[in-house]
Amino acid sequence: MNRPVRRLLAAFALSAVALSGVIGVAPRGTPPTDSVAGVAGAVATPTTSPTTPVTTAAPSVAPSPAAPQTTPSVPSVAGPGAVEGSGPYANPALASALDARLERWRLKHGAPGVSAAIVFADGSVWTGARGLADVTTQRAVTPDTAFSVASVSKTFTSALILDLAADGRLRLDAKARSYVPDLPIDARITVRQLLDHTSGLRDFYLHKGIDKALIEDRGRTWDAAMSLKYVGKPGARPGTAWIYSNTNYLVLGLIAEKVGHASVAEQLRERFLTPLGLDHTWYQGEERSRAPVAHAYRFAGAKPSLRPIDLSDRSGVVPFTSVVTASGAAGSIASTAEDLAHWAGALYGGDALDAAARAGLTADMEVTLNYHPHVQYGLGVQSFDIDGRPTLGHSGRFLGTRAAARWLPTQRIAIAVLTNQSRSDPGQLVADLLRTALPRPAPPTCAGCPKRP
């Protein structure tokens, strides 16, 4: 089947079947306040919840701490969730139960706003939204509100690289510098090693000087050359260690643009976003906003009652321009929860990629297991269990925003959660929503997931 026809069929399938998902949660030992460096690191570590590990995708940038406030947390604003479709999951009782879970988590953690979506195997889609997208104007979060998805952006970049490889534009085991000769990286690094984080490149977001540079002018547009100046010495020789690094995906974006003869934004739009009907998803900094966005907020402490501190630079780029543009292909996507769940389904359980490329996403986990990653990682995809259910996906975090989404291959269900704060891990909410939607025990095996050692 030719590629355009395959993609049109995939777009049609999105409206008829449940799709896959990507999700994220938070690292162990993350401080409970957004006012310290390191609150949004670039390492993949197990979450504080034993069932939902996570990779964080964001800088440790943090504005100077503001004095703690005692203003009550933001009010509950937004209507109840809804289920669309006609399958057995499309019932008001389930929608009400899921919505109650959503609001309970938001109130417990003092989150300004939160949005979630579940795409069920029967085609039903639940969406829920609570709280505020803009605290100052009291604008409510709705299912149409978009958030920064931070490192979940890596799933789009990985898919682009794999699709270019399927087209014969590049080879995964070729040297990265064979495509972009002037890259300031070790000449031995391959495209595959960038994808699975075994390149040995350090994360530019871990450089001690980058926080100040980003915060001093949040409205400044960065380019890849500016970010690469903060990489520093390699953390390991290529192919000898697993080191989660945003640098890898920044470089992959440069390779994609070179071999694809167009920007990452243009290629994602042509290859995935338009064919799959992801009309509320876009590449920030290069494309116009396609949905109202939620402002990102930091806090001066852990108390749920503290006042949210807006990080907006008034550009419409969230959380703010400098950090998004510095991230490039590692973290520039904004999306709604429903779009993100549909993307996850198309990527891991649908036809966003051809069968060989889709299988390659997880097959590479057998390689990275040799380096003992904090969470099983393939070509831009995490694998771990939630309540005994195998899942695939990715997580993301910037200062002021977090994203979590996953695909359950056995149940063929996708889930995505987005929130405009970064001090609390949405992974527990993902697990709670899945327990509500799937009360029955999970099967013990998953034929589509890699074997654990």
N, C-alpha and C positions, 0 to 999 in steps of 0.2 A: 504494500500500500504506500502511495507516495506521501511525503511529509505533510503538505498542506491539507490533504484529505484526512489524514490521521488526526491532525490537530483540530479540524472542524468536528470530527466525530468525538474527540475528547471533550470539546466544549459542550456538545450536546449531552454527553454522558454526565457532565457535572450537575445537570438539572434533574437527572433521573436516578443516580445512584450515590451512595455515600462515598466520600473520597478520603484520601489519607491525611496525615497531619504531622505537624511539627510543634514542639513545645519546649519550654525552658523553665528552670527554677533557679535557686540561688546557692552560692557556695558556702561550704561550712566555714564558720568563723567570721562571716561577714558582720561588721559592726552594725548595731541597731540604729545608727544615725547616718544621715547623708552629709554630715559636715566634716568628714575626715577623708583623707586620701585613701584610695584603695577600696572605696565603697562600690566601685564598678570596675573590677579588674578584668583581666583578659585570660583567665585560666579556667579550665573546666575542672570542677571539683564536685564531690558529692554534696548534695543539699543537706540541710539540717534534718530534713525528713528522710528516713531510710528508704522510702519507696520512690523518691523522685529526685535523682541527681540532676545537675545542670551545668551548662556552659554559660559564662557571662560574656557579653560582647560589648564592651564599652570602656571608656576611659575612666581613670580615677579622678577626673576633674571634680572639684568641689569648691563652690564660692566660699568666701570667708564666712564663718558661722555667724548666724544672726542670733540675737538674744531669744531664748525660748519664750514662746507665747502660751497663753492659757485660753486662747479663743477656742470655743467648742469646735469639734470636727465638723466638716462640711455636712450639710443636711442630706437626707435621702431624697434625691431628685431623680425621677425617671419612672416611667410606667413599668408594668410587669413584663416579663419576658414572653415570648411567643414561639409556637411551633408551627411551621408551615409544612404542608404536605398532607397526604391522606393515608400514610402507613400507620401501623399500630403504635408508633411512638408519638404520633400527632394527637396528643390529648391534653386538655387543660390542666389535669392534675399533675402531670409530669412537668409541664411548663411552670406551674406554681411552685413545685418543690425545688426545681432548679433555680428559679429566681430567688427563693428564700435563701438558698445556699450562697448565692452571689452576694446578696445584701448582708448576710451574716459575716462573710469574710471582709467586706468593705468596712463595715462598722468596727469590727475587731481590730483592724489594722489602721484605721483612720485614713484610708485611701481616698483621695479626692474623687476618683472615678474608676470604673472598671467595666469592661465589655467582654462578652464571651459568646462562643458559638459552638454548637455540636452538629455535625452532619452524620446522620444515622444511616445504617446499612439499607434501610427501606426507602431512602430518599427524603425523609423528614429532616427539617433543619430547625433547631432551636437557637434563638438569639436572645440574649439578655444584656441589659445595660443599666447601670446604677451610678448615681453620684453626678459629679460635675466635670465637664470638659474645660471650663473656664470659671474659676472660683470668683474672680472679680465681677464678671457680668452675670454670674449664676446660670450660665449656659449648661444645660444638662447633657450628659452622655446619652447617645441613642445608638441603636445598632448601626447607623450610618456614620458614626464618628470614627475617624481614623487615628491611629497612634503610630509612633515610631516603633518598629519591630526589632531594632538594633541588630544583634547577631543572627536572628532568623533570616536576615538578608543573605547570609552565606549560602542558604539553600538555593536561592535564585542564582547566585554566582556559580555555584557548583553545577547546577543544571545547565547553565549557559555553556560552561566549559565542556561538559559531557556532550551536549548537543553539537557543539563545534567539532568535537572529536568524531562524532558519528557522521558528520558531513565531510570528514577528511581534511578539515582545516588545520588540525593539530593532532599530536600524539601524546597521550598521558605520560609515557615514559621517556619523552624527549626532554632535553635540557631546556629550562625556562628561558635561558639567554639565547637559545637558538631562534626564538621568536622576537625577543626584545634585547638586542645585544648590549645596550648600555645600562641594563638593570644593575644597580649596585649590590649584587648578591653573589654568593659562591657559584661559580660556573658549573659545579656538579649537581646543583639542585634541579630536580625534575618537576614537571607540572603536577604529577601525582603526589609528590612529597609536599607541595604547596596545599593541595586539596586535603590531604589527611594529616597535616600538621607534623610531618616528620622531616621538614626542611632544615630544622635547627635554627631558623631565624627567630630572633627575639621580637617580642611584641613592642611596637613603638609606643603604645599606650602605657608601658611600664617604665618609661624614661622619667626620671624625677623632675625634669624641666617642662614636660609637656602640659601639665595641668595649668600652670601659670600662663603659658602662651595661649592656651585655648580660652581661658576665662577672661583674660585681660581685654579681649575683643571678641565677644561671642558672635558678633555679626560678620566677622571676617570670613571670606571664602578661602579655604585651603585647597592645595592641589597635592598630588601624590609625592612630588619632589619634596615638599615641605614636611610631610609626614615621615618620609623615609630618612630624613636627617636625624630622627630620634630613635632609629632602630638599634644602634650600638653594635657591639661585637656579637657574633653568633653564640647561641647557647649550647650548640652541639654540632658535630659534623653531620652533613646531610645523611639521612637514613639510619641514624644511630640512636635517636631518642624521639619521644613524642612531646612536643611543646606547643600548647595552644597559643596561637599568635595571630592577631588581626593583620599583621604584616603580610602573611601568606595570601590573604584574600584581597588585600589592596593590590598586591603584585598580580594576582590572577585577573583582576579587572584590567590592568594594563595589557596583559597578554590577550585577553578577549578583544579589546579594542584594536589591537594591532592585527590580529588574524581575521577578525570579523569586519574590519574596515568601517566601523561605526562605533558610537559610544555604547557603553554597557546599557544605558537607559534605552536607547533606540533598539538594541538587539533584544532586550527583555520584552519590550513592548511588542515587537514583531513576532518573536518566537513563542512567547508564553502568555503575556498579559491580555493581548487582544484576542488570540484564538481561544483562550480558556474563559473569556468573559469576566476577567478580574478588573472590573471597571473602576473600583475604588482602591486600587493599588498603584503606587508610582515610586519612581526613583527621585528622592528629594535632592534639591540643589540643582537639578537639571530639567525636571519636568514640573509643570504646574500642579498645584494641589487638585485632587480629584474627589475630595470629600472634606467636610469640616474637620479640623484636627483638634485633638485634645492638647492643651498646654501641659508641659512637664513640670513637676514640682519636687523640690527637695524639702527636707525638714531638719531642724536643729537638734533633734533628739528622737527618742523612740516612742514617746507617749502618743497615743492616738488623738489626743485633744490638741496637739500642737498645730499652729497655723501653717498651711502650705506656703512655701516660698516659690513664686513663679520664676521659671528659668527662661521664659520667652524672650527672644530678641526682636519680636514684632515682625519677623520676616515671613512667618507661616511655616518655617522649617522647624521641626521639633526633634529633640529638645531645643537645640539652637544651632545656628549655621556652622560655626567653627567646628564643632565636634562631628557633625554629620558629614561635612565635606572632607574633613581630615580622614574619615573612615573609608570613604570611597566605596568600593564594592564589598567591603567587609560589614557595612552597616547602614546603608542609606535608604532602605525601603521603608515606606509608610503604608499602612493597610488597615482595613477594618477586620474585626474578628472573623466575620463570615467569609470574607475573601481569603483570609489566611488559612482557615480550615479547608476551604475548597482547594487552595493551592497544595496544601499538604496531601490531600487525597489524590490530586492529579499527579503529584510527583512520586508518591510511594505506592499508590494503588491504582493509578490510572495510566493514561497515555501521554503525559507531558513529555516523557522520554521514551525511546524505543526500549524493547525488552532487555537487550544486552546492556544498555547504559543504566537502566534502572537496577538491574542485578548487580552491576558494578558498584553502586552506591554502598551497599552493605558487604559485598564480598571482600572489600579491602579491610574490613574489621579484623579479618584473620591475620593480616599483616601488622596492624597497629597493636594488637593484643600482645605482641612480643615486647612492646615497649611499656606495657603496664599503664595505659592512660587512666585518668581518674574515672572516666566513663567510657564505655565502648564507643569508638568513633571510626566512621568510614570516610567516604568522600563528601564531607559537609553534612554528615548525619550522625546523630547520637542514637544509641540503643540502650534501653534499660526497662525494667519492669515497673509497673504501677499496680500494687495489690495483686501481684502474681500474673498480671497481664503484660505480655511483651509489647513494647511500643517503639516506634521510630520517630525521629524528629529533631528539633533543635530548640535552643532557648536564646534569649537575648536580654541585654540590659545596658542602658545608658544611665547616666545620672538623671533621675527624674522620670524614668520610664522602664517598664519591664514587659517582656513578651514570653508567652509559653504556649506551645502547640504540639500536638502529637497525633500520630496515626496508629491505630490498633489493628494490625493486619488480621488477627484471628476474628475479631468482631466486625471488621471493616467499618470502623467509626473514626471520625476525625474530630479533634477538639482544639480550640485556640482560645487563649485568654490574654487580654491586653489591659494594662493599667498605667496610669500616669503618675507613678511614684516608683522609687527604687529601693526603699528601705525594707520592704516586705516581699518575701518570695511568693509568687502566685502558684508555685508547684502544689502546695497543699490544696488550693482551690481546684486545681485541675483534678487532683485525686478525689476530692469531695464531690465534684460534679459527676465524675465517672461512677462513683459508688451510687449516686442517686439514679443515674441513668441505666446502670448495669448492676442491679442488686444481686444477680446470680453469681456463683463462684466462677472464676475464669478457668478455661481449659488449661491443662498443665503444659501443653506444648504449642509451639508456633512453627509451622513448616517454613515460613518465609523469613524467619529471623536467624541470624548467625548463632552457632553453638557457643555456649559459654565454656571456658576452660574448666 
